[in-house]
């Protein structure tokens, strides 16, 4: 009776209480639905991963979009067609790390931190740690590539979801769609095969995006992680750190790009001498050094064209570098870089512009030159696409000089052969089982087949 009286004597729920209770009920129901969707996505990933891409187009929350992209990368890692650097790294995990003691692991780790080669042959902190974890601690080297794909996919997915936050397919034109496709294939799925280099890229991109958006210090710390993923980022991240300290300087950074595109003004011998002070640096200079500033890239294209496809020859000759150069000059001269972009977008774009100038300056180390060109291209396209897709900044694109259209079309044209090259590389590593029945790879690994091989069979070339 007492309990009954207490309930009856409770004051009637007012509108605010009712609304709050309704909101809590809705959130609980929404959370339950989300859990079911996550579980459903995992089931689809096991049986028909292609459905994950269909789910992605339904434009759910950013968290769910990121999870779907990440999950597809995990599937890609388990079905990965082994080749390139990844094959060598996996072989080292299988041969050099089984039986390694923790003391040996620490000794090699200290050598790596001192810019020396480890006894196991690893060169970077990230790869050394995961190689030991899967090759010695767990004794499951078969999980090495899937982990690399999952780690890479986490930062790639986080970056892509943020960059394409305002993407509406119905409002795309062919030029904008072309830049989006080029961006996704600059270092997308195929970037996993290097294990270290492009993983460091997406960690840097994600860190910059999140720090300049939120200002949280944890992303600032993350911005200094890439050098521990790949040794080269001790130098390749310098432009991003300069922008972090000095901010956006559109006129200065664009001028550096323009001047460095046609002249070699960085003292090559002095820079080489500085890098050769460590064991790793000396090896890199010997392996990747060039003696002359290459201005006749057309001749290089003709030379490579004699023994490879035209788009491969185009990429080897470095002609794709004019894609970002033309885009940077176009966006600066038309006022997009300095007036249309928001401070956030301008910071991201500035990292790309300064990295592009740095790439031009380091012509005498072709590996660094090529890698920083890719890093620059990703940041430049990220800043441009965010500005173009955001409803607020997109208004500034309505009244631009006529040469803006000429510039973006020319830039797109310079990038197109690189897109073909990257598509070809992706199809070499992408398994047909990444789209359906990936479990078949576990049942019989010999069944695994690249998408390119499958297409060739369909065309009667196999």
ChimeraX attribute file (.defattr): number of C-alpha atoms within 10 A of each C-alpha:
attribute: neighborCount
match mode: 1-to-1
recipient: residues
	/A:1	6
	/A:2	7
	/A:3	8
	/A:4	8
	/A:5	9
	/A:6	9
	/A:7	10
	/A:8	10
	/A:9	9
	/A:10	8
	/A:11	7
	/A:12	9
	/A:13	10
	/A:14	8
	/A:15	9
	/A:16	9
	/A:17	11
	/A:18	12
	/A:19	12
	/A:20	11
	/A:21	13
	/A:22	12
	/A:23	12
	/A:24	12
	/A:25	12
	/A:26	12
	/A:27	12
	/A:28	12
	/A:29	12
	/A:30	12
	/A:31	12
	/A:32	11
	/A:33	12
	/A:34	15
	/A:35	12
	/A:36	12
	/A:37	14
	/A:38	14
	/A:39	12
	/A:40	12
	/A:41	22
	/A:42	18
	/A:43	12
	/A:44	18
	/A:45	24
	/A:46	17
	/A:47	18
	/A:48	18
	/A:49	24
	/A:50	16
	/A:51	16
	/A:52	21
	/A:53	14
	/A:54	11
	/A:55	16
	/A:56	17
	/A:57	10
	/A:58	9
	/A:59	13
	/A:60	12
	/A:61	12
	/A:62	16
	/A:63	11
	/A:64	18
	/A:65	22
	/A:66	22
	/A:67	21
	/A:68	24
	/A:69	21
	/A:70	22
	/A:71	24
	/A:72	25
	/A:73	28
	/A:74	24
	/A:75	22
	/A:76	27
	/A:77	28
	/A:78	23
	/A:79	27
	/A:80	29
	/A:81	21
	/A:82	18
	/A:83	13
	/A:84	13
	/A:85	14
	/A:86	20
	/A:87	16
	/A:88	13
	/A:89	20
	/A:90	21
	/A:91	13
	/A:92	18
	/A:93	28
	/A:94	19
	/A:95	12
	/A:96	18
	/A:97	24
	/A:98	20
	/A:99	13
	/A:100	14
	/A:101	13
	/A:102	12
	/A:103	9
	/A:104	15
	/A:105	20
	/A:106	13
	/A:107	13
	/A:108	22
	/A:109	23
	/A:110	15
	/A:111	16
	/A:112	22
	/A:113	15
	/A:114	13
	/A:115	17
	/A:116	18
	/A:117	18
	/A:118	20
	/A:119	15
	/A:120	18
	/A:121	15
	/A:122	21
	/A:123	24
	/A:124	23
	/A:125	21
	/A:126	20
	/A:127	20
	/A:128	22
	/A:129	15
	/A:130	17
	/A:131	27
	/A:132	24
	/A:133	19
	/A:134	21
	/A:135	25
	/A:136	21
	/A:137	17
	/A:138	11
	/A:139	17
	/A:140	15
	/A:141	24
	/A:142	14
	/A:143	15
	/A:144	24
	/A:145	25
	/A:146	20
	/A:147	17
	/A:148	22
	/A:149	26
	/A:150	21
	/A:151	19
	/A:152	27
	/A:153	27
	/A:154	21
	/A:155	21
	/A:156	26
	/A:157	25
	/A:158	24
	/A:159	23
	/A:160	19
	/A:161	18
	/A:162	17
	/A:163	22
	/A:164	16
	/A:165	14
	/A:166	15
	/A:167	18
	/A:168	10
	/A:169	9
	/A:170	6
	/A:171	9
	/A:172	13
	/A:173	9
	/A:174	8
	/A:175	12
	/A:176	17
	/A:177	13
	/A:178	17
	/A:179	21
	/A:180	18
	/A:181	12
	/A:182	23
	/A:183	21
	/A:184	16
	/A:185	21
	/A:186	22
	/A:187	20
	/A:188	20
	/A:189	25
	/A:190	20
	/A:191	22
	/A:192	29
	/A:193	26
	/A:194	17
	/A:195	25
	/A:196	27
	/A:197	19
	/A:198	24
	/A:199	25
	/A:200	25
	/A:201	29
	/A:202	27
	/A:203	25
	/A:204	26
	/A:205	24
	/A:206	22
	/A:207	25
	/A:208	26
	/A:209	25
	/A:210	20
	/A:211	20
	/A:212	17
	/A:213	14
	/A:214	11
	/A:215	12
	/A:216	12
	/A:217	11
	/A:218	11
	/A:219	21
	/A:220	17
	/A:221	11
	/A:222	16
	/A:223	24
	/A:224	17
	/A:225	19
	/A:226	25
	/A:227	21
	/A:228	19
	/A:229	22
	/A:230	22
	/A:231	22
	/A:232	22
	/A:233	21
	/A:234	13
	/A:235	13
	/A:236	23
	/A:237	22
	/A:238	15
	/A:239	21
	/A:240	25
	/A:241	15
	/A:242	15
	/A:243	19
	/A:244	18
	/A:245	9
	/A:246	8
	/A:247	15
	/A:248	23
	/A:249	17
	/A:250	21
	/A:251	12
	/A:252	12
	/A:253	20
	/A:254	23
	/A:255	17
	/A:256	18
	/A:257	23
	/A:258	17
	/A:259	14
	/A:260	20
	/A:261	18
	/A:262	13
	/A:263	12
	/A:264	18
	/A:265	11
	/A:266	15
	/A:267	11
	/A:268	18
	/A:269	11
	/A:270	10
	/A:271	13
	/A:272	18
	/A:273	12
	/A:274	11
	/A:275	17
	/A:276	16
	/A:277	11
	/A:278	13
	/A:279	13
	/A:280	18
	/A:281	19
	/A:282	15
	/A:283	13
	/A:284	18
	/A:285	19
	/A:286	12
	/A:287	12
	/A:288	13
	/A:289	18
	/A:290	16
	/A:291	10
	/A:292	10
	/A:293	13
	/A:294	15
	/A:295	12
	/A:296	10
	/A:297	14
	/A:298	13
	/A:299	12
	/A:300	17
	/A:301	20
	/A:302	14
	/A:303	14
	/A:304	18
	/A:305	17
	/A:306	10
	/A:307	10
	/A:308	12
	/A:309	11
	/A:310	17
	/A:311	21
	/A:312	20
	/A:313	23
	/A:314	23
	/A:315	21
	/A:316	19
	/A:317	21
	/A:318	20
	/A:319	19
	/A:320	24
	/A:321	23
	/A:322	17
	/A:323	21
	/A:324	27
	/A:325	22
	/A:326	20
	/A:327	23
	/A:328	29
	/A:329	19
	/A:330	22
	/A:331	21
	/A:332	18
	/A:333	17
	/A:334	20
	/A:335	18
	/A:336	23
	/A:337	28
	/A:338	17
	/A:339	15
	/A:340	20
	/A:341	25
	/A:342	17
	/A:343	16
	/A:344	19
	/A:345	25
	/A:346	25
	/A:347	25
	/A:348	25
	/A:349	29
	/A:350	29
	/A:351	30
	/A:352	30
	/A:353	33
	/A:354	27
	/A:355	30
	/A:356	31
	/A:357	25
	/A:358	24
	/A:359	28
	/A:360	28
	/A:361	24
	/A:362	24
	/A:363	22
	/A:364	25
	/A:365	20
	/A:366	18
	/A:367	19
	/A:368	22
	/A:369	22
	/A:370	19
	/A:371	18
	/A:372	27
	/A:373	23
	/A:374	23
	/A:375	25
	/A:376	30
	/A:377	28
	/A:378	26
	/A:379	29
	/A:380	27
	/A:381	24
	/A:382	26
	/A:383	25
	/A:384	23
	/A:385	22
	/A:386	25
	/A:387	27
	/A:388	21
	/A:389	20
	/A:390	18
	/A:391	12
	/A:392	12
	/A:393	17
	/A:394	16
	/A:395	13
	/A:396	16
	/A:397	16
	/A:398	7
	/A:399	9
	/A:400	14
	/A:401	13
	/A:402	9
	/A:403	12
	/A:404	21
	/A:405	14
	/A:406	12
	/A:407	19
	/A:408	21
	/A:409	19
	/A:410	16
	/A:411	22
	/A:412	22
	/A:413	15
	/A:414	20
	/A:415	24
	/A:416	18
	/A:417	19
	/A:418	25
	/A:419	22
	/A:420	17
	/A:421	19
	/A:422	24
	/A:423	18
	/A:424	16
	/A:425	17
	/A:426	22
	/A:427	19
	/A:428	19
	/A:429	25
	/A:430	23
	/A:431	27
	/A:432	22
	/A:433	25
	/A:434	29
	/A:435	23
	/A:436	17
	/A:437	16
	/A:438	22
	/A:439	18
	/A:440	16
	/A:441	18
	/A:442	12
	/A:443	9
	/A:444	9
	/A:445	11
	/A:446	9
	/A:447	10
	/A:448	19
	/A:449	20
	/A:450	21
	/A:451	21
	/A:452	19
	/A:453	16
	/A:454	16
	/A:455	14
	/A:456	12
	/A:457	11
	/A:458	10
	/A:459	9
	/A:460	8
	/A:461	9
	/A:462	9
